[in-house]
């Protein structure tokens, strides 16, 4: 019997790193790339279903696209309780946004400290490689040392946009099956 699972995905990072563009391009299957920057105030929510390969199961990702400005941090954190999966985003042209990743990761993980939550580190704006300030190696090392999977994307070019979301959906599905197996073993 096919299962429909619901996963709360917190998307965090500094303002203007590309969180909303990434979310909108993924949500619209590449049909909508925002031409102009519009700062997110608080949290914008959208839902996208991901079919899990080799199963008839679906994971509905509830995407919580969070404001990156400190001004909205109290408002944002109210929406962050009990995340199922985590996405931390930085801009490859901004060393500052990369340096903030540890802060964002800590804030999100503090919402569910007792449990290991699947997560990804997303290097956005890959299309601006000529202005790159953060090497892929630095991103990969940060991801590895924090138990995250690393992805480079370009929402503008539609490059690799689905990969981090599909990874999170698959990891969430895997955790679900592990818990299901545990419960079936106990009964």
Biotite code that builds the C-alpha atoms (Angstrom):
import biotite.structure as struc

atoms = struc.array([
    struc.Atom([0.000, 0.000, 0.000], chain_id="A", res_id=1, res_name="UNK", atom_name="CA", element="C"),
    struc.Atom([1.490, 3.381, -0.993], chain_id="A", res_id=2, res_name="UNK", atom_name="CA", element="C"),
    struc.Atom([2.412, 5.708, 1.831], chain_id="A", res_id=3, res_name="UNK", atom_name="CA", element="C"),
    struc.Atom([2.182, 9.495, 1.759], chain_id="A", res_id=4, res_name="UNK", atom_name="CA", element="C"),
    struc.Atom([4.642, 10.938, 4.253], chain_id="A", res_id=5, res_name="UNK", atom_name="CA", element="C"),
    struc.Atom([4.833, 14.570, 5.340], chain_id="A", res_id=6, res_name="UNK", atom_name="CA", element="C"),
    struc.Atom([8.205, 16.145, 6.079], chain_id="A", res_id=7, res_name="UNK", atom_name="CA", element="C"),
    struc.Atom([8.853, 19.608, 7.448], chain_id="A", res_id=8, res_name="UNK", atom_name="CA", element="C"),
    struc.Atom([11.858, 21.054, 5.591], chain_id="A", res_id=9, res_name="UNK", atom_name="CA", element="C"),
    struc.Atom([13.465, 24.133, 7.136], chain_id="A", res_id=10, res_name="UNK", atom_name="CA", element="C"),
    struc.Atom([15.412, 26.209, 4.594], chain_id="A", res_id=11, res_name="UNK", atom_name="CA", element="C"),
    struc.Atom([17.799, 28.615, 6.319], chain_id="A", res_id=12, res_name="UNK", atom_name="CA", element="C"),
    struc.Atom([20.693, 30.902, 5.479], chain_id="A", res_id=13, res_name="UNK", atom_name="CA", element="C"),
    struc.Atom([21.601, 34.574, 5.202], chain_id="A", res_id=14, res_name="UNK", atom_name="CA", element="C"),
    struc.Atom([19.365, 36.921, 3.236], chain_id="A", res_id=15, res_name="UNK", atom_name="CA", element="C"),
    struc.Atom([19.866, 37.140, -0.540], chain_id="A", res_id=16, res_name="UNK", atom_name="CA", element="C"),
    struc.Atom([21.717, 33.796, -0.832], chain_id="A", res_id=17, res_name="UNK", atom_name="CA", element="C"),
    struc.Atom([19.058, 32.294, -3.107], chain_id="A", res_id=18, res_name="UNK", atom_name="CA", element="C"),
    struc.Atom([16.796, 30.332, -0.733], chain_id="A", res_id=19, res_name="UNK", atom_name="CA", element="C"),
    struc.Atom([13.550, 31.656, -2.216], chain_id="A", res_id=20, res_name="UNK", atom_name="CA", element="C"),
    struc.Atom([14.737, 31.342, -5.815], chain_id="A", res_id=21, res_name="UNK", atom_name="CA", element="C"),
    struc.Atom([15.812, 27.743, -5.173], chain_id="A", res_id=22, res_name="UNK", atom_name="CA", element="C"),
    struc.Atom([12.500, 26.925, -3.477], chain_id="A", res_id=23, res_name="UNK", atom_name="CA", element="C"),
    struc.Atom([10.401, 28.583, -6.198], chain_id="A", res_id=24, res_name="UNK", atom_name="CA", element="C"),
    struc.Atom([12.259, 26.895, -9.058], chain_id="A", res_id=25, res_name="UNK", atom_name="CA", element="C"),
    struc.Atom([11.927, 23.485, -7.367], chain_id="A", res_id=26, res_name="UNK", atom_name="CA", element="C"),
    struc.Atom([8.268, 24.016, -6.459], chain_id="A", res_id=27, res_name="UNK", atom_name="CA", element="C"),
    struc.Atom([7.372, 25.088, -10.021], chain_id="A", res_id=28, res_name="UNK", atom_name="CA", element="C"),
    struc.Atom([9.394, 22.313, -11.724], chain_id="A", res_id=29, res_name="UNK", atom_name="CA", element="C"),
    struc.Atom([11.649, 24.975, -13.216], chain_id="A", res_id=30, res_name="UNK", atom_name="CA", element="C"),
    struc.Atom([8.820, 27.090, -14.622], chain_id="A", res_id=31, res_name="UNK", atom_name="CA", element="C"),
    struc.Atom([9.275, 30.050, -12.252], chain_id="A", res_id=32, res_name="UNK", atom_name="CA", element="C"),
    struc.Atom([12.562, 31.833, -11.570], chain_id="A", res_id=33, res_name="UNK", atom_name="CA", element="C"),
    struc.Atom([12.045, 35.145, -9.750], chain_id="A", res_id=34, res_name="UNK", atom_name="CA", element="C"),
    struc.Atom([13.488, 37.919, -11.937], chain_id="A", res_id=35, res_name="UNK", atom_name="CA", element="C"),
    struc.Atom([13.654, 40.466, -9.111], chain_id="A", res_id=36, res_name="UNK", atom_name="CA", element="C"),
    struc.Atom([14.814, 40.024, -5.536], chain_id="A", res_id=37, res_name="UNK", atom_name="CA", element="C"),
    struc.Atom([12.027, 40.226, -2.961], chain_id="A", res_id=38, res_name="UNK", atom_name="CA", element="C"),
    struc.Atom([13.092, 39.840, 0.659], chain_id="A", res_id=39, res_name="UNK", atom_name="CA", element="C"),
    struc.Atom([11.256, 37.098, 2.535], chain_id="A", res_id=40, res_name="UNK", atom_name="CA", element="C"),
    struc.Atom([9.526, 38.360, 5.674], chain_id="A", res_id=41, res_name="UNK", atom_name="CA", element="C"),
    struc.Atom([9.103, 35.616, 8.255], chain_id="A", res_id=42, res_name="UNK", atom_name="CA", element="C"),
    struc.Atom([8.483, 32.246, 6.606], chain_id="A", res_id=43, res_name="UNK", atom_name="CA", element="C"),
    struc.Atom([6.943, 31.390, 3.249], chain_id="A", res_id=44, res_name="UNK", atom_name="CA", element="C"),
    struc.Atom([5.433, 27.922, 3.035], chain_id="A", res_id=45, res_name="UNK", atom_name="CA", element="C"),
    struc.Atom([4.845, 25.756, -0.012], chain_id="A", res_id=46, res_name="UNK", atom_name="CA", element="C"),
    struc.Atom([4.373, 22.019, -0.483], chain_id="A", res_id=47, res_name="UNK", atom_name="CA", element="C"),
    struc.Atom([5.927, 19.786, -3.127], chain_id="A", res_id=48, res_name="UNK", atom_name="CA", element="C"),
    struc.Atom([5.404, 16.032, -3.503], chain_id="A", res_id=49, res_name="UNK", atom_name="CA", element="C"),
    struc.Atom([8.380, 13.816, -4.288], chain_id="A", res_id=50, res_name="UNK", atom_name="CA", element="C"),
    struc.Atom([7.876, 10.249, -5.468], chain_id="A", res_id=51, res_name="UNK", atom_name="CA", element="C"),
    struc.Atom([10.408, 7.889, -3.911], chain_id="A", res_id=52, res_name="UNK", atom_name="CA", element="C"),
    struc.Atom([12.169, 5.775, -6.566], chain_id="A", res_id=53, res_name="UNK", atom_name="CA", element="C"),
    struc.Atom([11.476, 2.014, -6.612], chain_id="A", res_id=54, res_name="UNK", atom_name="CA", element="C"),
    struc.Atom([8.434, 2.457, -4.334], chain_id="A", res_id=55, res_name="UNK", atom_name="CA", element="C"),
    struc.Atom([4.893, 3.695, -4.649], chain_id="A", res_id=56, res_name="UNK", atom_name="CA", element="C"),
    struc.Atom([5.512, 6.062, -1.724], chain_id="A", res_id=57, res_name="UNK", atom_name="CA", element="C"),
    struc.Atom([5.444, 9.850, -1.818], chain_id="A", res_id=58, res_name="UNK", atom_name="CA", element="C"),
    struc.Atom([7.008, 12.382, 0.520], chain_id="A", res_id=59, res_name="UNK", atom_name="CA", element="C"),
    struc.Atom([5.249, 15.723, 0.736], chain_id="A", res_id=60, res_name="UNK", atom_name="CA", element="C"),
    struc.Atom([7.941, 18.265, 1.537], chain_id="A", res_id=61, res_name="UNK", atom_name="CA", element="C"),
    struc.Atom([6.508, 21.204, 3.466], chain_id="A", res_id=62, res_name="UNK", atom_name="CA", element="C"),
    struc.Atom([9.111, 23.801, 2.494], chain_id="A", res_id=63, res_name="UNK", atom_name="CA", element="C"),
    struc.Atom([9.585, 26.521, 5.115], chain_id="A", res_id=64, res_name="UNK", atom_name="CA", element="C"),
    struc.Atom([11.541, 29.205, 3.243], chain_id="A", res_id=65, res_name="UNK", atom_name="CA", element="C"),
    struc.Atom([12.858, 31.378, 6.077], chain_id="A", res_id=66, res_name="UNK", atom_name="CA", element="C"),
    struc.Atom([13.891, 35.026, 6.153], chain_id="A", res_id=67, res_name="UNK", atom_name="CA", element="C"),
    struc.Atom([17.630, 35.484, 6.494], chain_id="A", res_id=68, res_name="UNK", atom_name="CA", element="C"),
    struc.Atom([17.498, 38.855, 8.247], chain_id="A", res_id=69, res_name="UNK", atom_name="CA", element="C"),
    struc.Atom([18.161, 38.919, 11.997], chain_id="A", res_id=70, res_name="UNK", atom_name="CA", element="C"),
    struc.Atom([15.189, 41.295, 12.312], chain_id="A", res_id=71, res_name="UNK", atom_name="CA", element="C"),
    struc.Atom([12.834, 38.384, 11.702], chain_id="A", res_id=72, res_name="UNK", atom_name="CA", element="C"),
    struc.Atom([14.636, 35.722, 13.765], chain_id="A", res_id=73, res_name="UNK", atom_name="CA", element="C"),
    struc.Atom([11.995, 35.528, 16.539], chain_id="A", res_id=74, res_name="UNK", atom_name="CA", element="C"),
    struc.Atom([9.188, 35.239, 13.995], chain_id="A", res_id=75, res_name="UNK", atom_name="CA", element="C"),
    struc.Atom([11.079, 32.613, 11.992], chain_id="A", res_id=76, res_name="UNK", atom_name="CA", element="C"),
    struc.Atom([12.047, 30.381, 14.907], chain_id="A", res_id=77, res_name="UNK", atom_name="CA", element="C"),
    struc.Atom([8.390, 29.938, 15.898], chain_id="A", res_id=78, res_name="UNK", atom_name="CA", element="C"),
    struc.Atom([7.937, 28.054, 12.604], chain_id="A", res_id=79, res_name="UNK", atom_name="CA", element="C"),
    struc.Atom([11.028, 25.905, 13.064], chain_id="A", res_id=80, res_name="UNK", atom_name="CA", element="C"),
    struc.Atom([9.871, 23.513, 15.793], chain_id="A", res_id=81, res_name="UNK", atom_name="CA", element="C"),
    struc.Atom([10.392, 19.812, 15.109], chain_id="A", res_id=82, res_name="UNK", atom_name="CA", element="C"),
    struc.Atom([11.972, 19.909, 11.630], chain_id="A", res_id=83, res_name="UNK", atom_name="CA", element="C"),
    struc.Atom([12.034, 16.619, 9.711], chain_id="A", res_id=84, res_name="UNK", atom_name="CA", element="C"),
    struc.Atom([14.882, 17.691, 7.413], chain_id="A", res_id=85, res_name="UNK", atom_name="CA", element="C"),
    struc.Atom([17.205, 20.702, 7.176], chain_id="A", res_id=86, res_name="UNK", atom_name="CA", element="C"),
    struc.Atom([18.589, 22.708, 4.263], chain_id="A", res_id=87, res_name="UNK", atom_name="CA", element="C"),
    struc.Atom([21.289, 25.320, 4.904], chain_id="A", res_id=88, res_name="UNK", atom_name="CA", element="C"),
    struc.Atom([21.988, 27.581, 1.912], chain_id="A", res_id=89, res_name="UNK", atom_name="CA", element="C"),
    struc.Atom([24.888, 29.931, 1.177], chain_id="A", res_id=90, res_name="UNK", atom_name="CA", element="C"),
    struc.Atom([25.971, 31.997, -1.829], chain_id="A", res_id=91, res_name="UNK", atom_name="CA", element="C"),
    struc.Atom([29.226, 30.798, -3.460], chain_id="A", res_id=92, res_name="UNK", atom_name="CA", element="C"),
    struc.Atom([30.194, 34.454, -4.057], chain_id="A", res_id=93, res_name="UNK", atom_name="CA", element="C"),
    struc.Atom([29.854, 35.411, -0.384], chain_id="A", res_id=94, res_name="UNK", atom_name="CA", element="C"),
    struc.Atom([32.354, 34.289, 2.240], chain_id="A", res_id=95, res_name="UNK", atom_name="CA", element="C"),
    struc.Atom([30.147, 35.960, 4.872], chain_id="A", res_id=96, res_name="UNK", atom_name="CA", element="C"),
    struc.Atom([27.128, 33.820, 3.980], chain_id="A", res_id=97, res_name="UNK", atom_name="CA", element="C"),
    struc.Atom([29.300, 30.699, 4.161], chain_id="A", res_id=98, res_name="UNK", atom_name="CA", element="C"),
    struc.Atom([30.681, 31.720, 7.566], chain_id="A", res_id=99, res_name="UNK", atom_name="CA", element="C"),
    struc.Atom([27.094, 32.065, 8.831], chain_id="A", res_id=100, res_name="UNK", atom_name="CA", element="C"),
    struc.Atom([26.213, 28.448, 8.002], chain_id="A", res_id=101, res_name="UNK", atom_name="CA", element="C"),
    struc.Atom([27.357, 27.179, 11.415], chain_id="A", res_id=102, res_name="UNK", atom_name="CA", element="C"),
    struc.Atom([25.084, 29.711, 13.143], chain_id="A", res_id=103, res_name="UNK", atom_name="CA", element="C"),
    struc.Atom([22.088, 28.741, 10.984], chain_id="A", res_id=104, res_name="UNK", atom_name="CA", element="C"),
    struc.Atom([22.704, 25.038, 11.468], chain_id="A", res_id=105, res_name="UNK", atom_name="CA", element="C"),
    struc.Atom([22.913, 25.453, 15.245], chain_id="A", res_id=106, res_name="UNK", atom_name="CA", element="C"),
    struc.Atom([19.690, 27.479, 15.341], chain_id="A", res_id=107, res_name="UNK", atom_name="CA", element="C"),
    struc.Atom([17.739, 24.919, 13.341], chain_id="A", res_id=108, res_name="UNK", atom_name="CA", element="C"),
    struc.Atom([19.186, 21.890, 15.143], chain_id="A", res_id=109, res_name="UNK", atom_name="CA", element="C"),
    struc.Atom([18.373, 23.469, 18.522], chain_id="A", res_id=110, res_name="UNK", atom_name="CA", element="C"),
    struc.Atom([14.692, 23.005, 17.623], chain_id="A", res_id=111, res_name="UNK", atom_name="CA", element="C"),
    struc.Atom([15.135, 19.221, 17.784], chain_id="A", res_id=112, res_name="UNK", atom_name="CA", element="C"),
    struc.Atom([18.341, 18.642, 19.789], chain_id="A", res_id=113, res_name="UNK", atom_name="CA", element="C"),
    struc.Atom([17.657, 15.069, 20.881], chain_id="A", res_id=114, res_name="UNK", atom_name="CA", element="C"),
    struc.Atom([17.420, 13.662, 17.363], chain_id="A", res_id=115, res_name="UNK", atom_name="CA", element="C"),
    struc.Atom([19.802, 13.514, 14.426], chain_id="A", res_id=116, res_name="UNK", atom_name="CA", element="C"),
    struc.Atom([17.996, 15.286, 11.597], chain_id="A", res_id=117, res_name="UNK", atom_name="CA", element="C"),
    struc.Atom([18.949, 14.670, 7.943], chain_id="A", res_id=118, res_name="UNK", atom_name="CA", element="C"),
    struc.Atom([20.334, 17.776, 6.300], chain_id="A", res_id=119, res_name="UNK", atom_name="CA", element="C"),
    struc.Atom([22.038, 19.276, 3.285], chain_id="A", res_id=120, res_name="UNK", atom_name="CA", element="C"),
    struc.Atom([24.393, 22.169, 2.688], chain_id="A", res_id=121, res_name="UNK", atom_name="CA", element="C"),
    struc.Atom([23.552, 23.936, -0.568], chain_id="A", res_id=122, res_name="UNK", atom_name="CA", element="C"),
    struc.Atom([26.053, 26.154, -2.374], chain_id="A", res_id=123, res_name="UNK", atom_name="CA", element="C"),
    struc.Atom([23.789, 28.438, -4.416], chain_id="A", res_id=124, res_name="UNK", atom_name="CA", element="C"),
    struc.Atom([24.514, 30.673, -7.407], chain_id="A", res_id=125, res_name="UNK", atom_name="CA", element="C"),
    struc.Atom([26.889, 28.187, -9.005], chain_id="A", res_id=126, res_name="UNK", atom_name="CA", element="C"),
    struc.Atom([26.377, 30.085, -12.268], chain_id="A", res_id=127, res_name="UNK", atom_name="CA", element="C"),
    struc.Atom([28.470, 32.941, -10.787], chain_id="A", res_id=128, res_name="UNK", atom_name="CA", element="C"),
    struc.Atom([31.590, 30.763, -10.691], chain_id="A", res_id=129, res_name="UNK", atom_name="CA", element="C"),
    struc.Atom([33.809, 33.600, -11.972], chain_id="A", res_id=130, res_name="UNK", atom_name="CA", element="C"),
    struc.Atom([32.998, 35.525, -8.763], chain_id="A", res_id=131, res_name="UNK", atom_name="CA", element="C"),
    struc.Atom([33.284, 32.493, -6.477], chain_id="A", res_id=132, res_name="UNK", atom_name="CA", element="C"),
    struc.Atom([34.603, 33.316, -2.991], chain_id="A", res_id=133, res_name="UNK", atom_name="CA", element="C"),
    struc.Atom([34.021, 29.889, -1.380], chain_id="A", res_id=134, res_name="UNK", atom_name="CA", element="C"),
    struc.Atom([35.713, 26.815, -2.845], chain_id="A", res_id=135, res_name="UNK", atom_name="CA", element="C"),
    struc.Atom([33.772, 23.582, -3.332], chain_id="A", res_id=136, res_name="UNK", atom_name="CA", element="C"),
    struc.Atom([36.322, 21.929, -1.030], chain_id="A", res_id=137, res_name="UNK", atom_name="CA", element="C"),
    struc.Atom([35.501, 24.337, 1.834], chain_id="A", res_id=138, res_name="UNK", atom_name="CA", element="C"),
    struc.Atom([31.785, 23.612, 1.406], chain_id="A", res_id=139, res_name="UNK", atom_name="CA", element="C"),
    struc.Atom([32.345, 19.857, 1.245], chain_id="A", res_id=140, res_name="UNK", atom_name="CA", element="C"),
    struc.Atom([34.517, 19.911, 4.380], chain_id="A", res_id=141, res_name="UNK", atom_name="CA", element="C"),
    struc.Atom([31.940, 21.925, 6.337], chain_id="A", res_id=142, res_name="UNK", atom_name="CA", element="C"),
    struc.Atom([29.172, 19.581, 5.201], chain_id="A", res_id=143, res_name="UNK", atom_name="CA", element="C"),
    struc.Atom([31.124, 16.452, 6.094], chain_id="A", res_id=144, res_name="UNK", atom_name="CA", element="C"),
    struc.Atom([32.146, 17.740, 9.524], chain_id="A", res_id=145, res_name="UNK", atom_name="CA", element="C"),
    struc.Atom([28.503, 18.552, 10.313], chain_id="A", res_id=146, res_name="UNK", atom_name="CA", element="C"),
    struc.Atom([26.883, 15.379, 8.982], chain_id="A", res_id=147, res_name="UNK", atom_name="CA", element="C"),
    struc.Atom([25.363, 17.112, 5.959], chain_id="A", res_id=148, res_name="UNK", atom_name="CA", element="C"),
    struc.Atom([25.281, 16.173, 2.300], chain_id="A", res_id=149, res_name="UNK", atom_name="CA", element="C"),
    struc.Atom([26.775, 18.800, -0.055], chain_id="A", res_id=150, res_name="UNK", atom_name="CA", element="C"),
    struc.Atom([25.168, 20.144, -3.254], chain_id="A", res_id=151, res_name="UNK", atom_name="CA", element="C"),
    struc.Atom([26.008, 22.959, -5.663], chain_id="A", res_id=152, res_name="UNK", atom_name="CA", element="C"),
    struc.Atom([23.068, 24.497, -7.528], chain_id="A", res_id=153, res_name="UNK", atom_name="CA", element="C"),
    struc.Atom([22.063, 27.309, -9.840], chain_id="A", res_id=154, res_name="UNK", atom_name="CA", element="C"),
    struc.Atom([18.402, 28.248, -9.556], chain_id="A", res_id=155, res_name="UNK", atom_name="CA", element="C"),
    struc.Atom([18.874, 30.752, -12.383], chain_id="A", res_id=156, res_name="UNK", atom_name="CA", element="C"),
    struc.Atom([20.130, 28.058, -14.764], chain_id="A", res_id=157, res_name="UNK", atom_name="CA", element="C"),
    struc.Atom([17.925, 25.331, -13.249], chain_id="A", res_id=158, res_name="UNK", atom_name="CA", element="C"),
    struc.Atom([21.067, 23.302, -12.584], chain_id="A", res_id=159, res_name="UNK", atom_name="CA", element="C"),
    struc.Atom([20.925, 20.544, -9.953], chain_id="A", res_id=160, res_name="UNK", atom_name="CA", element="C"),
    struc.Atom([17.952, 22.252, -8.243], chain_id="A", res_id=161, res_name="UNK", atom_name="CA", element="C"),
    struc.Atom([16.024, 19.041, -7.526], chain_id="A", res_id=162, res_name="UNK", atom_name="CA", element="C"),
    struc.Atom([18.965, 17.045, -6.149], chain_id="A", res_id=163, res_name="UNK", atom_name="CA", element="C"),
    struc.Atom([19.083, 18.400, -2.557], chain_id="A", res_id=164, res_name="UNK", atom_name="CA", element="C"),
    struc.Atom([15.299, 18.167, -2.174], chain_id="A", res_id=165, res_name="UNK", atom_name="CA", element="C"),
    struc.Atom([15.179, 14.622, -3.567], chain_id="A", res_id=166, res_name="UNK", atom_name="CA", element="C"),
    struc.Atom([18.030, 13.623, -1.274], chain_id="A", res_id=167, res_name="UNK", atom_name="CA", element="C"),
    struc.Atom([16.144, 14.962, 1.772], chain_id="A", res_id=168, res_name="UNK", atom_name="CA", element="C"),
    struc.Atom([12.904, 13.231, 0.726], chain_id="A", res_id=169, res_name="UNK", atom_name="CA", element="C"),
    struc.Atom([14.755, 9.928, 0.291], chain_id="A", res_id=170, res_name="UNK", atom_name="CA", element="C"),
    struc.Atom([16.521, 10.268, 3.652], chain_id="A", res_id=171, res_name="UNK", atom_name="CA", element="C"),
    struc.Atom([13.219, 11.029, 5.371], chain_id="A", res_id=172, res_name="UNK", atom_name="CA", element="C"),
    struc.Atom([11.636, 7.997, 3.683], chain_id="A", res_id=173, res_name="UNK", atom_name="CA", element="C"),
    struc.Atom([14.562, 5.842, 4.822], chain_id="A", res_id=174, res_name="UNK", atom_name="CA", element="C"),
    struc.Atom([14.102, 6.989, 8.440], chain_id="A", res_id=175, res_name="UNK", atom_name="CA", element="C"),
    struc.Atom([10.384, 6.254, 8.199], chain_id="A", res_id=176, res_name="UNK", atom_name="CA", element="C"),
    struc.Atom([11.068, 2.708, 7.003], chain_id="A", res_id=177, res_name="UNK", atom_name="CA", element="C"),
    struc.Atom([13.630, 2.143, 9.770], chain_id="A", res_id=178, res_name="UNK", atom_name="CA", element="C"),
    struc.Atom([11.075, 3.215, 12.396], chain_id="A", res_id=179, res_name="UNK", atom_name="CA", element="C"),
    struc.Atom([8.406, 1.078, 10.744], chain_id="A", res_id=180, res_name="UNK", atom_name="CA", element="C"),
    struc.Atom([10.717, -1.956, 10.859], chain_id="A", res_id=181, res_name="UNK", atom_name="CA", element="C"),
    struc.Atom([11.449, -1.274, 14.538], chain_id="A", res_id=182, res_name="UNK", atom_name="CA", element="C"),
    struc.Atom([7.739, -1.083, 15.392], chain_id="A", res_id=183, res_name="UNK", atom_name="CA", element="C"),
    struc.Atom([6.966, -4.245, 13.426], chain_id="A", res_id=184, res_name="UNK", atom_name="CA", element="C"),
    struc.Atom([9.787, -6.058, 15.226], chain_id="A", res_id=185, res_name="UNK", atom_name="CA", element="C"),
    struc.Atom([8.374, -4.976, 18.596], chain_id="A", res_id=186, res_name="UNK", atom_name="CA", element="C"),
    struc.Atom([4.833, -6.128, 17.841], chain_id="A", res_id=187, res_name="UNK", atom_name="CA", element="C"),
])
